[in-house]
């Protein structure tokens, strides 16, 4: 095989662009030596995202030192190696990948007699490595991780997991309707199980987190009766349907100190949705056109063809599955390498046909010569970046010239593949129909010349005994797409003329293919800059229409506020959200004459409050952040704007058809429809695909307006129309800037209720003062310490202020209680003066247990004094169940009410906590209990000592509250029963 060194020369001529550069990236989930970052070497022209993607792929330690493997034939420097020692490290960069992968393939090809001399094999290895360095060709993730590791290090590569073979559905089979129904059911079931697994994990992890965050005794932390946060987490898990066994085992794992990773055994795996492929024959397409009946095989009956087609469209519209195949194509097998077409453009945006042919020929030969005998396929070469290539050459995607150019690229790749097959004795695809090449632009002159020179029959130089290489056009996986820094993937068009880039003002820049296209179309540097300002924006409000920096300065906005506004816009925030109360500041808002209530309610966006219309806001946004496209740019004629026009689905299908006819492989086209697309729209695309005979078509509906609306709905309030929807421009990528409205501070009344609790904790006197909102919720606390140092008293005072501010800004008291109860530090010990708390582990423990008992009803935090306990378990419960009359002045401050409390008010102790019973009936209209009054005769024994009870149960109510006997009749204090009465 003749090998040229064109790729090595191209990289050398590019200068510093491909020079190796050391980058520091995040270590990821497999950090080397426990570090948070690692160093990796990539070409200088690579983006930080591409460097990070490569580092994530190179996550398997390899031998740090190797030696030649004995007893194996070498070809020059191409020698298999084995580990020399046990030390291992992560690979350092792209050079390691290219060396082992290209070296192993070249060595395998040399063993098969592919080269006349060892020097030719070494040159071949260098060329393959250069194609990887220059990103002309990108191996798939499996090859990047494990390709050639047995040759370079002596490691055994991890076996690749078999991909789920798609469910093959034949439209003419009797089982087709049932299979389609099961596909829809499986898609829905997969979604439900995925949500269930996610919710299960969240709920079980919350149980472990509640145990870890507890600062009390270990026994209390794992007891839901004493750990309120744990109790809430368990209740929430059970409420969401988590099995009791899983909840109990999650608590048991937490008690043993096991991390959340161990919960995986308790969580069901989400069942992935199995892909499905529906084969649609020409006969069904013809029956749909003729509105005939469609009969299924083996007496499966018949249906109207259009009704069957509508059922298929409904399933695809709902679930994005199954995929469609209107033409049979071989199943993909073996490794995949992506031919990145935009990389083959020179500085003048001319297609380097010689480089493209060499890349296909070299890699096809390498795969064929290294493939195991009997393999179904040696691998796949997938063309990538068709849309970006056409835009760079100034061709409209939806044009006859664009489709011809794509077909010419496919024909050139097919011819190069046939040349490699003739050298290696491998199977080769056939040539497609001849093309009319006269209409192609100057950028394709090299392709036209190569096609005209290469026309000829396929004459293999050896027997066709090797598996061949397939050509295809698939979008690479996301990890490989990140390596390529691609403007488009597969055969898809370019999505918008700009891309997100935080290093540019406004967060956007013009795509490289769009800039090249403008240059190819003959625009000057000034015209290109003007077009870029329209698409990517100016990144500033200087000179903006509608809302400008100059206009805001004249209105009195100070320079520091304008700088904050400009910084926010420079980071990609829209003018609508950047101009808010926090950017301007409350003082500036007052100086601008904005009322306080307006600032509170419209603080997220003050544009309307300042008098700017929607047209002003849109004009300023368009000026600062750009329109995101070039097809409406002023100053460009209609022909130029057509190059950057969005391509409809039908245009993508026609280009895929042109390409498939030349490569005899699948152009896997994935169409994404808007959320408002209908089932009829999907049915129309199915008809078009059948008419064109596409090999693979996937359709799914995305960007439904409901998905954008759901997070904004406040279901608790039910206020679905509080704010009108705001129409904003949506660009291809959005730099997300979350602007949240801070919680408004809730003001306490100037004259407020509350109480003062005096207590002694471990001999240290402490006073707790509380202040309440009008509805009785706690709004502030003050803590006074007696005979303590000034520093300690000041710390407690400021701590109380911090808690009060949090309460007024909406922090739940429950969160404070959970955070501070059972904290341990001195002073601590017995508590005197509090009827609910007898021991405290610290001052904060006492204070927040007191607040929890008083304001949250947290009786689990209270204690009962020993002298108040009832060892016999009788008597006191009856006394507490009865209603007792209390003086109102004991609970209501006459000072607070300014003496307005009437003297005849009666306070019924424990009434709010009583449930409805025979003594109280619920008033359905008022929602209050009507409580019976008890006569003094029936309550005269309320305070009877328990020693007076005989211990016998009452024959009426069963309570052990029977008194009397020997000298007199017996009676029950609970129900009023009396002996003989």
Rosetta blueprint (number, residue, H / E / L):
1 X L
2 X L
3 X L
4 X L
5 X L
6 X H
7 X H
8 X H
9 X H
10 X H
11 X H
12 X H
13 X H
14 X L
15 X H
16 X H
17 X H
18 X H
19 X L
20 X E
21 X E
22 X E
23 X E
24 X E
25 X E
26 X E
27 X L
28 X L
29 X L
30 X L
31 X L
32 X H
33 X H
34 X H
35 X L
36 X L
37 X E
38 X E
39 X E
40 X E
41 X E
42 X E
43 X E
44 X L
45 X L
46 X L
47 X L
48 X H
49 X H
50 X H
51 X H
52 X H
53 X H
54 X H
55 X H
56 X H
57 X H
58 X L
59 X L
60 X L
61 X L
62 X E
63 X E
64 X L
65 X L
66 X E
67 X E
68 X E
69 X L
70 X L
71 X L
72 X L
73 X L
74 X L
75 X E
76 X L
77 X L
78 X E
79 X L
80 X L
81 X E
82 X E
83 X E
84 X L
85 X L
86 X L
87 X L
88 X E
89 X E
90 X L
91 X L
92 X L
93 X E
94 X H
95 X H
96 X H
97 X H
98 X H
99 X H
100 X H
101 X H
102 X H
103 X H
104 X H
105 X H
106 X H
107 X H
108 X H
109 X H
110 X H
111 X H
112 X L
113 X L
114 X L
115 X L
116 X L
117 X L
118 X H
119 X H
120 X H
121 X H
122 X H
123 X H
124 X H
125 X H
126 X H
127 X H
128 X H
129 X H
130 X H
131 X H
132 X H
133 X H
134 X L
135 X L
136 X L
137 X E
138 X E
139 X E
140 X L
141 X H
142 X H
143 X H
144 X H
145 X H
146 X H
147 X L
148 X L
149 X H
150 X H
151 X H
152 X H
153 X L
154 X L
155 X L
156 X L
157 X L
158 X L
159 X L
160 X L
161 X L
162 X L
163 X L
164 X L
165 X L
166 X L
167 X E
168 X E
169 X E
170 X E
171 X L
172 X L
173 X L
174 X L
175 X L
176 X H
177 X H
178 X H
179 X H
180 X H
181 X H
182 X H
183 X H
184 X H
185 X H
186 X H
187 X H
188 X H
189 X H
190 X H
191 X H
192 X H
193 X H
194 X H
195 X H
196 X H
197 X H
198 X H
199 X H
200 X H
201 X H
202 X H
203 X H
204 X H
205 X H
206 X H
207 X H
208 X H
209 X H
210 X H
211 X H
212 X H
213 X L
214 X L
215 X L
216 X L
217 X L
218 X H
219 X H
220 X H
221 X H
222 X L
223 X L
224 X L
225 X L
226 X L
227 X L
228 X H
229 X H
230 X H
231 X H
232 X H
233 X H
234 X H
235 X H
236 X H
237 X H
238 X H
239 X H
240 X L
241 X L
242 X L
243 X L
244 X H
245 X H
246 X H
247 X H
248 X H
249 X H
250 X H
251 X H
252 X H
253 X H
254 X H
255 X H
256 X L
257 X L
258 X L
259 X L
260 X H
261 X H
262 X H
263 X H
264 X H
265 X H
266 X H
267 X L
268 X L
269 X L
270 X L
271 X L
272 X L
273 X L
274 X L
275 X L
276 X E
277 X E
278 X E
279 X E
280 X L
281 X L
282 X H
283 X H
284 X H
285 X H
286 X H
287 X H
288 X H
289 X H
290 X H
291 X L
292 X L
293 X E
294 X E
295 X E
296 X L
297 X L
298 X L
299 X L
300 X L
301 X L
302 X E
303 X E
304 X E
305 X H
306 X H
307 X H
308 X H
309 X H
310 X H
311 X H
312 X H
313 X H
314 X H
315 X H
316 X H
317 X H
318 X H
319 X H
320 X L
321 X L
322 X L
323 X E
324 X E
325 X E
326 X L
327 X L
328 X L
329 X L
330 X L
331 X L
332 X L
333 X L
334 X L
335 X L
336 X E
337 X E
338 X E
339 X E
340 X E
341 X H
342 X H
343 X H
344 X H
345 X E
346 X L
347 X L
348 X L
349 X L
350 X L
351 X E
352 X L
353 X H
354 X H
355 X H
356 X H
357 X H
358 X H
359 X H
360 X H
361 X H
362 X H
363 X H
364 X H
365 X H
366 X H
367 X H
368 X H
369 X H
370 X H
371 X L
372 X L
373 X L
374 X L
375 X L
376 X L
377 X L
378 X L
379 X E
380 X E
381 X E
382 X E
383 X E
384 X E
385 X L
386 X H
387 X H
388 X H
389 X H
390 X H
391 X H
392 X H
393 X L
394 X L
395 X L
396 X L
397 X L
398 X L
399 X L
400 X H
401 X H
402 X H
403 X H
404 X H
405 X H
406 X H
407 X H
408 X H
409 X H
410 X H
411 X H
412 X H
413 X H
414 X H
415 X H
416 X H
417 X H
418 X H
419 X H
420 X H
421 X H
422 X H
423 X H
424 X H
425 X L
426 X E
427 X L
428 X L
429 X L
430 X L
431 X L
432 X L
433 X L
434 X L
435 X L
436 X L
437 X L
438 X L
439 X L
440 X L
441 X L
442 X H
443 X H
444 X H
445 X H
446 X H
447 X H
448 X H
449 X H
450 X H
451 X H
452 X H
453 X H
454 X H
455 X L
456 X L
457 X L
458 X L
459 X L
460 X L
461 X L
462 X L
463 X L
464 X L
465 X L
466 X E
467 X L
468 X L
469 X E
470 X E
471 X E
472 X E
473 X E
474 X L
475 X L
476 X L
477 X L
478 X H
479 X H
480 X H
481 X H
482 X H
483 X H
484 X H
485 X L
486 X L
487 X L
488 X L
489 X L
490 X L
491 X L
492 X L
493 X L
494 X L
495 X L
496 X L
497 X L
498 X E
499 X E
500 X E
501 X L
502 X L
503 X L
504 X L
505 X L
506 X L
507 X L
508 X E
509 X E
510 X E
511 X L
512 X H
513 X H
514 X H
515 X H
516 X H
517 X H
518 X H
519 X H
520 X H
521 X L
522 X L
523 X L
524 X L
525 X H
526 X H
527 X H
528 X H
529 X H
530 X H
531 X H
532 X H
533 X H
534 X H
535 X H
536 X H
537 X L
538 X L
539 X L
540 X L
541 X L
542 X L
543 X L
544 X L
545 X L
546 X L
547 X L
548 X L
549 X H
550 X H
551 X H
552 X H
553 X H
554 X H
555 X L
556 X L
557 X L
558 X L
559 X H
560 X H
561 X H
562 X H
563 X H
564 X H
565 X H
566 X H
567 X H
568 X H
569 X H
570 X H
571 X L
572 X L
573 X L
574 X L
575 X H
576 X H
577 X H
578 X H
579 X L
580 X L
581 X H
582 X H
583 X H
584 X H
585 X L
586 X H
587 X H
588 X H
589 X H
590 X H
591 X H
592 X L
593 X L
594 X L
595 X L
596 X H
597 X H
598 X H
599 X H
600 X H
601 X H
602 X L
603 X L
604 X L
605 X L
606 X L
607 X L
608 X L
609 X L
610 X L
611 X L
612 X L
613 X L
614 X H
615 X H
616 X H
617 X H
618 X H
619 X H
620 X H
621 X H
622 X H
623 X H
624 X H
625 X H
626 X L
627 X L
628 X L
629 X L
630 X L
631 X L
632 X L
633 X L
634 X L
635 X L
636 X L
637 X L
638 X H
639 X H
640 X H
641 X H
642 X H
643 X H
644 X L
645 X L
646 X L
647 X L
648 X L
649 X H
650 X H
651 X H
652 X H
653 X H
654 X H
655 X H
656 X H
657 X H
658 X H
659 X H
660 X H
661 X H
662 X H
663 X H
664 X L
665 X L
666 X L
667 X E
668 X L
669 X E
670 X E
671 X E
672 X E
673 X E
674 X L
675 X L
676 X L
677 X L
678 X L
679 X H
680 X H
681 X H
682 X H
683 X H
684 X H
685 X H
686 X H
687 X H
688 X H
689 X H
690 X H
691 X H
692 X H
693 X L
694 X L
695 X L
696 X L
697 X E
698 X E
699 X E
700 X E
701 X E
702 X L
703 X L
704 X L
705 X H
706 X H
707 X H
708 X H
709 X H
710 X H
711 X L
712 X L
713 X L
714 X L
715 X L
716 X L
717 X L
718 X L
719 X L
720 X L
721 X L
722 X L
723 X L
724 X L
725 X L
726 X L
727 X L
728 X L
729 X L
730 X L
731 X L
732 X L
733 X L
734 X L
735 X L
736 X L
737 X L
738 X L
739 X L
740 X L
741 X L
742 X L
743 X L
744 X L
745 X L
746 X L
747 X L
748 X L
749 X L
750 X L
751 X L
752 X L
753 X E
754 X L
755 X L
756 X E
757 X E
758 X E
759 X E
760 X E
761 X E
762 X L
763 X L
764 X E
765 X E
766 X E
767 X E
768 X E
769 X E
770 X E
771 X E
772 X E
773 X L
774 X L
775 X L
776 X L
777 X L
778 X E
779 X E
780 X E
781 X E
782 X E
783 X E
784 X E
785 X E
786 X L
787 X L
788 X L
789 X L
790 X H
791 X H
792 X H
793 X H
794 X H
795 X H
796 X H
797 X H
798 X H
799 X H
800 X H
801 X H
802 X H
803 X H
804 X H
805 X H
806 X H
807 X H
808 X H
809 X L
810 X L
811 X L
812 X L
813 X H
814 X H
815 X H
816 X H
817 X H
818 X H
819 X H
820 X H
821 X L
822 X L
823 X L
824 X L
825 X L
826 X L
827 X L
828 X L
829 X E
830 X E
831 X E
832 X E
833 X L
834 X L
835 X L
836 X L
837 X L
838 X L
839 X E
840 X E
841 X L
842 X L
843 X H
844 X H
845 X H
846 X H
847 X H
848 X H
849 X H
850 X H
851 X H
852 X H
853 X H
854 X H
855 X H
856 X H
857 X L
858 X L
859 X H
860 X H
861 X H
862 X L
863 X L
864 X L
865 X L
866 X H
867 X H
868 X H
869 X L
870 X L
871 X L
872 X L
873 X L
874 X L
875 X L
876 X H
877 X H
878 X H
879 X H
880 X H
881 X H
882 X L
883 X L
884 X L
885 X E
886 X E
887 X E
888 X H
889 X H
890 X H
891 X L
892 X L
893 X L
894 X L
895 X L
896 X L
897 X L
898 X L
899 X L
900 X L
901 X L
902 X L
903 X L
904 X L
905 X L
906 X E
907 X E
908 X E
909 X L
910 X L
911 X H
912 X H
913 X H
914 X L
915 X L
916 X L
917 X E
918 X L
919 X L
920 X E
921 X E
922 X E
923 X L
924 X L
925 X L
926 X L
927 X L
928 X L
929 X E
930 X E
931 X E
932 X L
933 X L
934 X L
935 X L
936 X H
937 X H
938 X H
939 X H
940 X L
941 X L
942 X L
943 X L
944 X L
945 X L
946 X H
947 X H
948 X H
949 X E
950 X L
951 X L
952 X L
953 X L
954 X L
955 X L
956 X L
957 X L
958 X L
959 X L
960 X L
961 X L
962 X E
963 X E
964 X E
965 X E
966 X L
967 X L
968 X E
969 X E
970 X E
971 X E
972 X E
973 X L
974 X L
975 X L
976 X L
977 X L
978 X E
979 X L
980 X L
981 X L
